[in-house]
Amino acid sequence: MKKIPKYSYLINFIGVLAVFGILAAVFESGIFGTRTTYFMGICTTACYTIIMVASLNLVVGCMGEFSLGHAGFVSVGAYASAIVSGLLTGKGLPDLALFVVALAAGGLAAAFTGVIVGIPALRLRGDYLAIVTVAFAEIIRVCFCNFDITGGGRTMSGILKLSGFYRSFWIMVICVTIMYMYVRSRFGRTVKAIREDYIAAAASGINVTYYKVLTFTVSAFFAGVGGGIYAHYMTAMIPTDFNFMYSAELLSEVIIGGIGSLTGSVIGAAFLSALPEMMRQFSQFRMLAYSVVVILVMIFRPGGILGQWEFSLPRLLRQLRGRRETALPLRTEQRKEA
């Protein structure tokens, strides 16, 4: 795998900073008037959804396994972070520190759950693994419906509102960056080798179960972080919010963005998060339009919007510079011929 120069990360960071600056300037200027808060809410929703979708792509794209229980890890992270922030309220911690501690607790709780589920489940493959993950998510949901600390099936309310667009954006950037670095590390390359040929990887001496459980745990951790942001933004939640349909929605965003592409996950999650809200004015037909758009994307782009391709600002700049350098001699020759 070609090594990425260090300056490429700097250029990409400048690009992210420019996107953040544009969004912040638009929101702070109040150009949308009373709807500014509404649009900021859509962007916040897109931020934590991107974390969830990108984490699922580690399993589906990088590891090549089919998981339909990702909402279970999201719910573990959401409830764990909400409980921790409630216990630490009034202990003298600043809001930002409290938020970070709560997200870390949610991520660790989800990662621990990922280890427990992954060790037995990841010995299975294909449809069998999908069935096990669905069962896991349903077990978690039923447990949360019967625990008093999670509301006992009722709405868990009174959660501190610690999430906002600015915090969610930078947490999303950090999480996606770490996941991207993991995919490009030797761990990610090993998992991709397992994905390409399971038998050959095992015959080469690779501890297949270890690397699959590790990736599954990393995925669960970031799903828990996304759930923590969700909990502290919505400030109220109920176990039925994290049902099978939520897992299917996250999986559809992975597929539409592009399996194996974290950039595609960003685009797919942002697009499908904003689409229902943008179509809210159609009222009764907005979910129908949402489904039609998804079907059209799958017909004309079956590999997803980006496929397995990763967007890179330095690569784009190099391509533009190469085209310009190629075009200059052609223009010179055309002038000489004229």
LUMFI-579519 format. One record per residue (C-alpha): residue number from 1; x, y, z. Coordinates in Angstrom, 1 decimal. Example, Ala and Ser with C-alpha at 12.3 -4.5 7.8 and 13.67 -1.06 7.14 Angstrom:
2
> 1 | 12.3 | -4.5 | 7.8;
> 2 | 13.7 | -1.1 | 7.1;
END
This chain:
338
> 1 | 0.0 | 0.0 | 0.0;
> 2 | 1.4 | 3.4 | -1.0;
> 3 | 2.5 | 5.5 | 1.9;
> 4 | 0.7 | 8.8 | 2.3;
> 5 | 3.0 | 11.8 | 2.8;
> 6 | 2.6 | 13.6 | 6.1;
> 7 | 1.7 | 16.9 | 4.3;
> 8 | -1.4 | 15.2 | 2.9;
> 9 | -2.9 | 15.0 | 6.3;
> 10 | -2.2 | 18.7 | 6.8;
> 11 | -3.9 | 19.6 | 3.5;
> 12 | -6.9 | 17.4 | 4.3;
> 13 | -7.1 | 19.1 | 7.7;
> 14 | -7.1 | 22.5 | 6.1;
> 15 | -10.0 | 21.3 | 3.9;
> 16 | -11.9 | 20.2 | 6.9;
> 17 | -11.2 | 23.5 | 8.6;
> 18 | -12.5 | 25.3 | 5.6;
> 19 | -15.7 | 23.3 | 5.6;
> 20 | -16.2 | 24.0 | 9.3;
> 21 | -15.5 | 27.7 | 8.8;
> 22 | -18.1 | 28.0 | 6.0;
> 23 | -20.7 | 26.2 | 8.1;
> 24 | -19.9 | 28.3 | 11.2;
> 25 | -20.0 | 31.5 | 9.2;
> 26 | -23.4 | 30.6 | 7.7;
> 27 | -24.9 | 29.7 | 11.0;
> 28 | -23.5 | 32.6 | 12.9;
> 29 | -24.6 | 35.1 | 10.3;
> 30 | -28.2 | 34.1 | 10.8;
> 31 | -28.8 | 34.0 | 7.1;
> 32 | -31.6 | 31.5 | 7.6;
> 33 | -33.3 | 33.6 | 10.2;
> 34 | -35.4 | 31.6 | 12.6;
> 35 | -34.6 | 28.4 | 10.7;
> 36 | -30.9 | 28.6 | 11.6;
> 37 | -31.4 | 26.4 | 14.7;
> 38 | -33.3 | 23.9 | 12.6;
> 39 | -30.5 | 23.6 | 10.0;
> 40 | -27.9 | 23.3 | 12.8;
> 41 | -29.9 | 20.4 | 14.2;
> 42 | -29.8 | 18.6 | 10.8;
> 43 | -26.0 | 19.1 | 10.7;
> 44 | -25.7 | 17.8 | 14.2;
> 45 | -27.8 | 14.7 | 13.4;
> 46 | -25.6 | 14.2 | 10.3;
> 47 | -22.4 | 14.3 | 12.5;
> 48 | -23.3 | 11.6 | 14.9;
> 49 | -24.9 | 9.5 | 12.2;
> 50 | -21.6 | 9.7 | 10.2;
> 51 | -19.8 | 8.2 | 13.2;
> 52 | -22.3 | 5.3 | 13.4;
> 53 | -22.2 | 4.6 | 9.7;
> 54 | -18.4 | 4.8 | 9.4;
> 55 | -18.0 | 2.4 | 12.4;
> 56 | -20.4 | 0.0 | 10.7;
> 57 | -18.4 | 0.2 | 7.5;
> 58 | -15.4 | -1.2 | 9.4;
> 59 | -17.3 | -4.4 | 9.8;
> 60 | -19.1 | -4.5 | 6.5;
> 61 | -16.5 | -2.9 | 4.3;
> 62 | -13.1 | -3.6 | 5.9;
> 63 | -13.9 | -6.9 | 7.4;
> 64 | -16.4 | -8.1 | 4.8;
> 65 | -19.0 | -9.4 | 7.3;
> 66 | -22.7 | -8.7 | 7.4;
> 67 | -24.0 | -7.1 | 10.6;
> 68 | -27.6 | -6.2 | 11.3;
> 69 | -27.3 | -5.4 | 15.0;
> 70 | -25.3 | -2.2 | 15.0;
> 71 | -28.2 | -0.3 | 16.7;
> 72 | -27.5 | -2.5 | 19.8;
> 73 | -24.0 | -1.0 | 20.2;
> 74 | -25.4 | 2.5 | 19.6;
> 75 | -28.0 | 1.9 | 22.3;
> 76 | -25.4 | 0.6 | 24.8;
> 77 | -23.2 | 3.7 | 24.2;
> 78 | -26.2 | 6.0 | 24.5;
> 79 | -27.6 | 4.7 | 27.7;
> 80 | -24.1 | 4.2 | 29.3;
> 81 | -23.1 | 7.8 | 28.5;
> 82 | -26.4 | 9.2 | 29.7;
> 83 | -26.1 | 7.3 | 33.0;
> 84 | -22.5 | 8.4 | 33.6;
> 85 | -23.3 | 12.1 | 32.8;
> 86 | -26.2 | 11.9 | 35.2;
> 87 | -24.1 | 10.5 | 38.0;
> 88 | -21.3 | 13.1 | 37.5;
> 89 | -23.7 | 16.1 | 37.3;
> 90 | -22.9 | 18.5 | 40.1;
> 91 | -19.4 | 17.1 | 40.8;
> 92 | -17.7 | 20.2 | 39.6;
> 93 | -16.7 | 19.1 | 36.1;
> 94 | -17.0 | 21.6 | 33.2;
> 95 | -19.6 | 20.7 | 30.6;
> 96 | -17.0 | 19.8 | 28.0;
> 97 | -15.1 | 17.5 | 30.4;
> 98 | -18.3 | 15.9 | 31.5;
> 99 | -19.3 | 15.4 | 27.8;
> 100 | -15.9 | 13.8 | 27.0;
> 101 | -16.0 | 11.5 | 30.0;
> 102 | -19.6 | 10.4 | 29.2;
> 103 | -18.7 | 9.7 | 25.6;
> 104 | -15.6 | 7.7 | 26.7;
> 105 | -17.8 | 5.7 | 29.1;
> 106 | -20.3 | 5.0 | 26.3;
> 107 | -17.7 | 3.9 | 23.9;
> 108 | -16.0 | 1.6 | 26.4;
> 109 | -19.3 | 0.1 | 27.4;
> 110 | -20.1 | -0.6 | 23.8;
> 111 | -16.6 | -2.0 | 23.1;
> 112 | -16.9 | -4.3 | 26.1;
> 113 | -20.2 | -5.5 | 24.7;
> 114 | -18.5 | -5.9 | 21.3;
> 115 | -15.9 | -8.3 | 22.8;
> 116 | -18.6 | -10.4 | 24.6;
> 117 | -20.6 | -10.7 | 21.4;
> 118 | -17.7 | -10.9 | 19.0;
> 119 | -15.8 | -13.8 | 20.5;
> 120 | -18.6 | -16.4 | 19.9;
> 121 | -20.4 | -14.7 | 17.0;
> 122 | -17.4 | -14.0 | 14.7;
> 123 | -16.7 | -17.7 | 14.4;
> 124 | -19.7 | -17.6 | 12.2;
> 125 | -19.9 | -16.0 | 8.7;
> 126 | -22.4 | -14.6 | 6.3;
> 127 | -26.1 | -15.1 | 7.0;
> 128 | -25.4 | -16.8 | 10.3;
> 129 | -23.5 | -13.8 | 11.7;
> 130 | -26.3 | -11.5 | 10.5;
> 131 | -28.9 | -13.5 | 12.4;
> 132 | -26.7 | -13.5 | 15.6;
> 133 | -26.2 | -9.8 | 15.5;
> 134 | -30.0 | -9.2 | 15.0;
> 135 | -30.6 | -11.4 | 18.0;
> 136 | -28.1 | -9.5 | 20.1;
> 137 | -29.6 | -6.2 | 19.3;
> 138 | -33.1 | -7.5 | 20.3;
> 139 | -31.7 | -8.9 | 23.5;
> 140 | -30.2 | -5.5 | 24.4;
> 141 | -33.4 | -3.7 | 23.6;
> 142 | -35.5 | -6.0 | 25.7;
> 143 | -33.0 | -5.7 | 28.6;
> 144 | -33.2 | -1.9 | 28.5;
> 145 | -37.0 | -2.2 | 28.5;
> 146 | -36.8 | -4.0 | 31.9;
> 147 | -34.0 | -2.1 | 33.7;
> 148 | -35.1 | 0.6 | 36.1;
> 149 | -32.0 | 2.6 | 35.5;
> 150 | -32.8 | 2.9 | 31.8;
> 151 | -36.4 | 3.9 | 32.4;
> 152 | -37.9 | 0.4 | 32.4;
> 153 | -39.4 | 0.7 | 28.8;
> 154 | -40.5 | 4.2 | 29.3;
> 155 | -38.8 | 7.3 | 28.0;
> 156 | -35.5 | 8.1 | 29.7;
> 157 | -35.6 | 11.9 | 30.0;
> 158 | -33.7 | 14.6 | 31.8;
> 159 | -30.4 | 13.9 | 30.0;
> 160 | -28.1 | 16.9 | 29.9;
> 161 | -28.0 | 18.6 | 26.5;
> 162 | -24.2 | 18.6 | 26.0;
> 163 | -24.2 | 18.0 | 22.3;
> 164 | -24.2 | 20.8 | 19.7;
> 165 | -23.1 | 21.2 | 16.2;
> 166 | -19.6 | 22.5 | 17.0;
> 167 | -18.7 | 19.8 | 19.4;
> 168 | -20.3 | 17.1 | 17.3;
> 169 | -18.5 | 18.2 | 14.2;
> 170 | -15.0 | 18.0 | 15.7;
> 171 | -15.7 | 14.7 | 17.6;
> 172 | -16.9 | 13.4 | 14.2;
> 173 | -13.7 | 14.5 | 12.5;
> 174 | -11.5 | 12.9 | 15.2;
> 175 | -13.5 | 9.6 | 15.1;
> 176 | -13.4 | 9.3 | 11.3;
> 177 | -9.7 | 10.2 | 11.3;
> 178 | -8.9 | 7.5 | 13.8;
> 179 | -11.0 | 4.9 | 11.9;
> 180 | -9.3 | 5.9 | 8.6;
> 181 | -5.9 | 5.5 | 10.2;
> 182 | -6.9 | 2.1 | 11.6;
> 183 | -8.0 | 0.9 | 8.2;
> 184 | -4.7 | 1.9 | 6.7;
> 185 | -2.6 | 0.4 | 9.5;
> 186 | -1.2 | -3.1 | 9.6;
> 187 | -4.3 | -4.2 | 11.5;
> 188 | -6.6 | -2.9 | 8.8;
> 189 | -4.5 | -4.5 | 6.1;
> 190 | -4.6 | -7.8 | 7.9;
> 191 | -8.3 | -7.7 | 8.2;
> 192 | -8.7 | -6.9 | 4.5;
> 193 | -6.5 | -9.9 | 3.7;
> 194 | -8.9 | -12.0 | 5.8;
> 195 | -11.8 | -10.5 | 3.9;
> 196 | -10.2 | -11.4 | 0.6;
> 197 | -9.4 | -15.0 | 1.4;
> 198 | -10.3 | -16.4 | 4.8;
> 199 | -8.7 | -19.8 | 4.3;
> 200 | -5.4 | -18.4 | 2.9;
> 201 | -5.1 | -15.9 | 5.7;
> 202 | -5.6 | -18.6 | 8.3;
> 203 | -3.1 | -20.9 | 6.6;
> 204 | -0.6 | -18.1 | 6.6;
> 205 | -0.6 | -18.1 | 10.4;
> 206 | -2.9 | -15.1 | 10.9;
> 207 | -5.0 | -15.3 | 14.1;
> 208 | -8.2 | -14.7 | 12.2;
> 209 | -10.5 | -14.6 | 15.2;
> 210 | -8.3 | -12.1 | 17.1;
> 211 | -8.2 | -9.6 | 14.2;
> 212 | -11.9 | -9.9 | 13.5;
> 213 | -12.8 | -9.4 | 17.2;
> 214 | -10.5 | -6.5 | 17.4;
> 215 | -12.1 | -4.8 | 14.4;
> 216 | -15.6 | -5.6 | 15.7;
> 217 | -14.6 | -4.0 | 19.1;
> 218 | -13.3 | -0.9 | 17.5;
> 219 | -16.5 | -0.6 | 15.4;
> 220 | -18.6 | -1.0 | 18.6;
> 221 | -16.5 | 1.6 | 20.4;
> 222 | -17.2 | 4.3 | 17.9;
> 223 | -20.8 | 3.2 | 17.6;
> 224 | -21.1 | 3.8 | 21.3;
> 225 | -19.5 | 7.3 | 21.0;
> 226 | -22.1 | 8.1 | 18.3;
> 227 | -24.8 | 6.9 | 20.6;
> 228 | -23.5 | 9.1 | 23.4;
> 229 | -23.7 | 12.2 | 21.2;
> 230 | -27.2 | 11.1 | 20.2;
> 231 | -28.3 | 10.8 | 23.8;
> 232 | -26.9 | 14.2 | 24.8;
> 233 | -28.5 | 15.9 | 21.8;
> 234 | -32.0 | 14.4 | 22.0;
> 235 | -32.0 | 14.5 | 25.9;
> 236 | -34.6 | 11.8 | 25.9;
> 237 | -34.8 | 8.3 | 24.4;
> 238 | -36.7 | 5.0 | 24.5;
> 239 | -35.4 | 1.5 | 23.8;
> 240 | -37.7 | 1.2 | 20.7;
> 241 | -35.6 | 4.0 | 19.1;
> 242 | -32.9 | 1.4 | 18.6;
> 243 | -34.9 | -1.4 | 16.9;
> 244 | -34.1 | -3.5 | 13.8;
> 245 | -35.2 | -0.7 | 11.4;
> 246 | -32.5 | 1.6 | 12.8;
> 247 | -29.8 | -1.0 | 12.1;
> 248 | -31.2 | -1.5 | 8.6;
> 249 | -31.1 | 2.3 | 8.1;
> 250 | -27.5 | 2.5 | 9.1;
> 251 | -26.6 | -0.4 | 6.8;
> 252 | -28.4 | 1.2 | 3.9;
> 253 | -26.4 | 4.4 | 4.4;
> 254 | -23.2 | 2.3 | 4.3;
> 255 | -24.3 | 0.6 | 1.0;
> 256 | -25.4 | 3.9 | -0.6;
> 257 | -22.2 | 5.7 | 0.3;
> 258 | -20.0 | 2.8 | -0.8;
> 259 | -18.9 | -0.4 | 1.1;
> 260 | -15.3 | 0.0 | 2.1;
> 261 | -15.1 | 3.8 | 1.7;
> 262 | -15.2 | 5.9 | 4.8;
> 263 | -15.6 | 9.0 | 2.6;
> 264 | -18.6 | 7.3 | 1.1;
> 265 | -20.0 | 6.7 | 4.6;
> 266 | -19.7 | 10.4 | 5.3;
> 267 | -21.6 | 11.3 | 2.1;
> 268 | -24.2 | 8.5 | 2.5;
> 269 | -24.9 | 9.4 | 6.2;
> 270 | -25.1 | 13.1 | 5.6;
> 271 | -27.2 | 12.7 | 2.5;
> 272 | -29.7 | 10.2 | 4.0;
> 273 | -29.8 | 12.1 | 7.3;
> 274 | -30.8 | 15.4 | 5.6;
> 275 | -33.1 | 13.9 | 2.9;
> 276 | -36.1 | 13.2 | 5.1;
> 277 | -35.9 | 16.6 | 6.8;
> 278 | -35.6 | 18.4 | 3.4;
> 279 | -38.7 | 16.6 | 2.2;
> 280 | -40.7 | 17.3 | 5.3;
> 281 | -42.8 | 19.8 | 3.4;
> 282 | -44.2 | 17.0 | 1.4;
> 283 | -45.6 | 15.5 | 4.6;
> 284 | -47.3 | 12.2 | 3.7;
> 285 | -45.0 | 11.5 | 0.7;
> 286 | -41.6 | 12.3 | 2.2;
> 287 | -40.8 | 8.7 | 3.2;
> 288 | -42.0 | 7.4 | -0.2;
> 289 | -39.7 | 9.9 | -1.9;
> 290 | -36.9 | 8.8 | 0.4;
> 291 | -37.4 | 5.2 | -0.7;
> 292 | -37.5 | 6.2 | -4.4;
> 293 | -34.2 | 8.1 | -4.1;
> 294 | -32.6 | 5.1 | -2.4;
> 295 | -33.8 | 2.7 | -5.1;
> 296 | -32.6 | 5.0 | -7.9;
> 297 | -29.1 | 5.2 | -6.3;
> 298 | -28.9 | 1.5 | -6.1;
> 299 | -30.0 | 1.1 | -9.7;
> 300 | -27.6 | 3.6 | -11.2;
> 301 | -24.8 | 3.3 | -8.7;
> 302 | -25.0 | -0.3 | -7.4;
> 303 | -21.5 | 0.0 | -5.8;
> 304 | -22.6 | 3.1 | -3.9;
> 305 | -21.9 | 6.7 | -4.6;
> 306 | -18.2 | 6.4 | -4.2;
> 307 | -17.8 | 2.6 | -4.4;
> 308 | -14.5 | 1.8 | -2.6;
> 309 | -12.8 | 5.0 | -3.6;
> 310 | -11.6 | 7.4 | -0.9;
> 311 | -11.7 | 11.2 | -1.5;
> 312 | -8.4 | 12.9 | -0.9;
> 313 | -7.9 | 16.7 | -1.3;
> 314 | -4.1 | 16.3 | -2.1;
> 315 | -4.8 | 13.7 | -4.7;
> 316 | -7.4 | 16.0 | -6.3;
> 317 | -5.0 | 18.9 | -6.3;
> 318 | -2.3 | 16.7 | -7.9;
> 319 | -4.7 | 15.6 | -10.6;
> 320 | -5.7 | 19.1 | -11.4;
> 321 | -2.1 | 20.2 | -11.6;
> 322 | -1.3 | 17.2 | -13.8;
> 323 | -4.1 | 18.1 | -16.2;
> 324 | -2.9 | 21.7 | -16.3;
> 325 | 0.7 | 20.7 | -17.0;
> 326 | -0.6 | 18.4 | -19.8;
> 327 | -2.8 | 21.1 | -21.3;
> 328 | -0.1 | 23.8 | -21.4;
> 329 | 2.2 | 22.0 | -24.0;
> 330 | -0.9 | 21.3 | -26.2;
> 331 | -1.9 | 24.9 | -26.2;
> 332 | 1.7 | 25.9 | -27.1;
> 333 | 1.7 | 23.5 | -30.0;
> 334 | -1.7 | 24.7 | -31.2;
> 335 | -0.4 | 28.3 | -31.2;
> 336 | 2.7 | 27.4 | -33.2;
> 337 | 0.6 | 25.5 | -35.8;
> 338 | -1.7 | 28.5 | -36.1;
END
